[in-house]
């Protein structure tokens, strides 16, 4: 089972940069998308169902903003759109596809970098999302959470960690919250389990400022986070950087697990 996660920074923008010809060659079973920045009416037939994949979407109510989706090779048994929390669901941040005992989630955790108000909204999301994470961990299901978490967990997960310790995405409270998911709830950071020493090759996002991409001044903020049994079935992973579809790069993981 091949699973890809990608923050698109706009599905129409990513399409114009060659996303779909690349995707057709990947043989993915599941593709989790974040930051659609589009409504359903904006999607072309290719965006709705590329190749032999079918798209399922949870757009934000605000046009040109946020939104998540999942491309699936097999039709899900059930789709869960949103968390049942009005203000969070209005921003299109959670979509879960269920296949038998497997749940795959496309998640877009808020960024707090633009203002103190957005950082407060991010902390509020984290607090209110935690019960769902606890319930999923305790459900007995195989669960895979794919997406842009907007948090770099450790110093090795970003280039300039010393100068970012007071910045959103690397705040002590954010890092501790993510660490708690791993330590207390048993969630597994799949890429880090496979490659515990990777640094620069693991980055998934680069600022558009200051030649960050050219200098590989990046952050690892896109994850595939799984329950332990499923995480143990991950065999290989890579971040695809030969083409750029977004300010993020696709995270690709192969699992010994049938969809």
C-alpha positions as CSV (number, residue, x, y, z in Angstrom):
1,X,0.0,0.0,0.0
2,X,1.5,3.3,-1.1
3,X,0.3,6.4,0.7
4,X,1.3,10.0,-0.3
5,X,0.6,13.1,1.7
6,X,1.0,16.6,0.2
7,X,0.0,20.1,1.1
8,X,-0.9,21.5,-2.3
9,X,-0.9,25.3,-1.4
10,X,-3.8,25.4,-3.8
11,X,-5.0,22.4,-5.9
12,X,-5.2,24.5,-9.1
13,X,-1.7,25.9,-8.6
14,X,-0.3,22.3,-8.0
15,X,-2.1,21.1,-11.1
16,X,-0.5,23.8,-13.2
17,X,2.9,22.7,-12.0
18,X,2.5,19.1,-13.2
19,X,1.1,17.3,-10.2
20,X,-1.2,15.0,-12.1
21,X,1.3,13.5,-14.6
22,X,3.6,12.8,-11.7
23,X,0.8,11.3,-9.6
24,X,-0.2,9.0,-12.5
25,X,3.2,7.4,-12.3
26,X,3.3,6.8,-8.6
27,X,0.9,3.8,-8.2
28,X,-0.5,5.3,-5.0
29,X,-3.4,3.6,-3.3
30,X,-4.2,6.7,-1.2
31,X,-3.2,10.3,-1.6
32,X,-4.0,12.7,1.3
33,X,-4.2,16.4,0.2
34,X,-4.2,19.5,2.3
35,X,-4.8,23.2,1.6
36,X,-7.1,22.7,-1.4
37,X,-7.9,26.4,-1.6
38,X,-10.9,25.5,-3.8
39,X,-14.6,24.7,-3.7
40,X,-16.0,21.6,-5.3
41,X,-17.3,23.6,-8.2
42,X,-13.7,24.8,-8.9
43,X,-12.4,21.2,-9.5
44,X,-11.8,19.9,-13.0
45,X,-12.7,16.2,-13.8
46,X,-8.9,15.4,-13.5
47,X,-8.8,17.0,-10.0
48,X,-11.9,15.1,-9.0
49,X,-10.8,11.7,-10.2
50,X,-7.2,11.5,-11.6
51,X,-6.4,8.2,-13.4
52,X,-7.9,5.3,-11.5
53,X,-8.2,7.3,-8.2
54,X,-11.4,8.9,-6.9
55,X,-11.4,12.1,-4.9
56,X,-13.2,12.8,-1.7
57,X,-13.1,16.4,-0.4
58,X,-13.9,18.5,2.6
59,X,-13.4,22.1,1.5
60,X,-13.4,25.1,3.7
61,X,-16.4,27.4,3.7
62,X,-14.2,30.4,3.0
63,X,-13.3,30.5,-0.7
64,X,-9.6,30.1,-1.5
65,X,-8.8,28.8,1.9
66,X,-7.7,25.6,3.6
67,X,-9.6,22.4,2.8
68,X,-8.5,18.7,2.7
69,X,-9.1,15.7,0.4
70,X,-8.2,12.1,-0.1
71,X,-7.8,10.2,-3.4
72,X,-8.6,6.5,-3.0
73,X,-8.1,3.6,-5.3
74,X,-10.8,1.6,-3.5
75,X,-14.1,3.0,-2.5
76,X,-14.2,3.7,1.2
77,X,-16.8,2.0,3.4
78,X,-17.4,5.2,5.2
79,X,-16.3,8.8,5.1
80,X,-16.1,11.0,8.2
81,X,-16.1,14.7,7.2
82,X,-15.0,17.0,10.0
83,X,-14.7,16.6,13.7
84,X,-18.2,17.7,14.6
85,X,-16.8,21.1,15.9
86,X,-18.4,23.9,14.0
87,X,-15.6,26.5,13.7
88,X,-13.0,23.8,12.9
89,X,-15.1,22.1,10.3
90,X,-15.8,25.4,8.6
91,X,-12.1,25.5,7.8
92,X,-12.0,22.0,6.3
93,X,-9.3,20.4,8.3
94,X,-10.2,16.7,8.9
95,X,-11.4,14.0,6.5
96,X,-11.3,10.3,7.4
97,X,-11.8,7.4,5.0
98,X,-12.5,4.0,6.5
99,X,-11.8,0.7,4.8
100,X,-12.6,-2.3,7.0
101,X,-10.4,-1.9,10.1
102,X,-8.2,0.8,8.5
103,X,-8.8,4.5,8.9
104,X,-6.8,7.0,6.8
105,X,-7.1,10.7,7.7
106,X,-6.1,13.8,5.8
107,X,-5.3,16.5,8.4
108,X,-4.4,20.1,8.1
109,X,-3.5,21.6,11.5
110,X,-3.7,25.4,11.6
111,X,-0.6,27.6,11.3
112,X,-0.1,30.2,13.9
113,X,2.6,32.1,12.1
114,X,0.5,35.0,10.8
115,X,-0.7,36.5,14.1
116,X,-1.2,36.0,17.8
117,X,-4.9,35.3,17.1
118,X,-4.1,32.5,14.7
119,X,-1.6,31.0,17.2
120,X,-4.4,31.1,19.8
121,X,-6.7,29.3,17.3
122,X,-4.0,26.7,16.7
123,X,-3.7,26.0,20.4
124,X,-7.4,25.8,20.6
125,X,-7.5,23.3,17.7
126,X,-4.8,21.2,19.4
127,X,-6.7,21.1,22.7
128,X,-10.0,20.2,21.0
129,X,-8.5,17.7,18.6
130,X,-6.8,15.7,21.4
131,X,-9.9,13.7,22.4
132,X,-10.3,12.5,18.8
133,X,-6.7,11.4,18.8
134,X,-7.2,9.6,22.1
135,X,-10.3,7.9,20.8
136,X,-8.6,6.8,17.6
137,X,-5.6,5.4,19.5
138,X,-7.9,3.4,21.8
139,X,-10.2,2.2,19.0
140,X,-8.4,-1.0,18.1
141,X,-8.4,0.1,14.5
142,X,-5.3,0.6,12.2
143,X,-5.2,4.4,11.8
144,X,-3.0,6.6,9.6
145,X,-3.0,10.3,10.1
146,X,-1.5,12.1,7.1
147,X,-1.0,15.7,6.7
148,X,0.5,19.1,7.5
149,X,0.8,19.3,11.3
150,X,2.6,22.7,11.2
151,X,4.9,21.5,14.0
152,X,8.5,20.4,13.8
153,X,8.9,17.9,16.6
154,X,12.7,18.0,17.2
155,X,15.7,20.2,16.5
156,X,16.7,17.8,13.8
157,X,13.4,18.5,12.0
158,X,14.4,22.0,10.9
159,X,17.5,23.7,9.7
160,X,17.5,26.8,11.9
161,X,16.2,25.4,15.1
162,X,18.0,27.7,17.5
163,X,16.6,30.9,16.0
164,X,13.0,29.4,15.8
165,X,12.4,28.4,19.4
166,X,10.0,31.3,19.9
167,X,8.3,31.0,16.5
168,X,5.1,29.2,15.7
169,X,5.8,25.7,14.5
170,X,8.6,25.1,17.0
171,X,7.2,26.5,20.2
172,X,7.9,24.3,23.3
173,X,4.2,23.9,23.9
174,X,3.6,22.6,20.3
175,X,6.5,20.2,20.5
176,X,5.4,18.9,23.9
177,X,1.9,18.3,22.6
178,X,3.2,16.3,19.6
179,X,5.6,14.4,21.9
180,X,2.7,13.5,24.1
181,X,1.0,11.8,21.2
182,X,4.0,9.6,20.7
183,X,4.9,8.9,24.4
184,X,1.5,8.7,26.1
185,X,-0.9,7.6,23.3
186,X,1.5,5.4,21.4
187,X,1.2,7.1,18.0
188,X,4.3,6.5,15.8
189,X,6.0,9.0,13.5
190,X,6.4,6.6,10.6
191,X,9.2,8.4,8.7
192,X,11.2,8.9,11.9
193,X,10.8,5.2,12.8
194,X,12.3,4.2,9.4
195,X,15.0,6.9,9.3
196,X,15.9,8.0,12.9
197,X,19.0,10.0,11.8
198,X,17.7,11.8,8.7
199,X,17.9,15.6,8.8
200,X,18.0,17.7,5.6
201,X,16.6,14.9,3.4
202,X,13.5,14.8,5.6
203,X,12.4,18.4,5.2
204,X,9.0,18.8,3.6
205,X,8.4,22.6,3.6
206,X,10.5,25.6,2.7
207,X,9.7,29.3,3.1
208,X,9.4,31.3,-0.1
209,X,11.7,33.8,1.4
210,X,15.5,34.1,1.4
211,X,16.4,31.3,-1.1
212,X,15.2,28.7,1.5
213,X,14.6,26.0,-1.2
214,X,17.9,26.6,-2.9
215,X,19.8,26.4,0.4
216,X,17.6,23.6,1.8
217,X,16.6,25.7,4.8
218,X,13.6,23.6,5.5
219,X,11.2,22.2,8.1
220,X,9.8,18.7,8.5
221,X,6.2,19.5,9.3
222,X,4.3,17.0,7.1
223,X,3.9,13.5,8.7
224,X,2.4,10.1,8.4
225,X,1.6,9.2,12.0
226,X,0.2,5.7,12.6
227,X,-1.0,3.3,15.3
228,X,1.8,0.9,16.3
229,X,0.8,-2.2,14.3
230,X,0.3,-0.3,11.1
231,X,3.5,1.7,11.6
232,X,5.5,-1.5,12.0
233,X,4.4,-2.4,8.4
234,X,6.0,0.6,6.9
235,X,8.9,-0.5,4.7
236,X,10.3,2.6,3.0
237,X,9.6,6.3,2.7
238,X,11.0,9.3,0.8
239,X,10.3,13.0,0.3
240,X,10.0,13.7,-3.4
241,X,11.9,16.8,-4.4
242,X,12.7,16.4,-8.1
243,X,9.8,18.6,-9.1
244,X,8.0,21.3,-7.1
245,X,4.2,21.3,-7.0
246,X,4.0,23.5,-3.9
247,X,6.0,25.1,-1.1
248,X,5.7,21.6,0.5
249,X,7.0,18.3,-1.0
250,X,5.1,15.0,-1.2
251,X,5.8,12.5,1.6
252,X,5.6,8.9,0.1
253,X,5.5,5.8,2.3
254,X,5.1,2.2,1.3
255,X,3.4,-0.3,3.7
256,X,3.1,-4.0,3.8
257,X,-0.6,-3.7,4.2
258,X,-3.4,-4.5,1.8
259,X,-6.0,-1.7,1.2
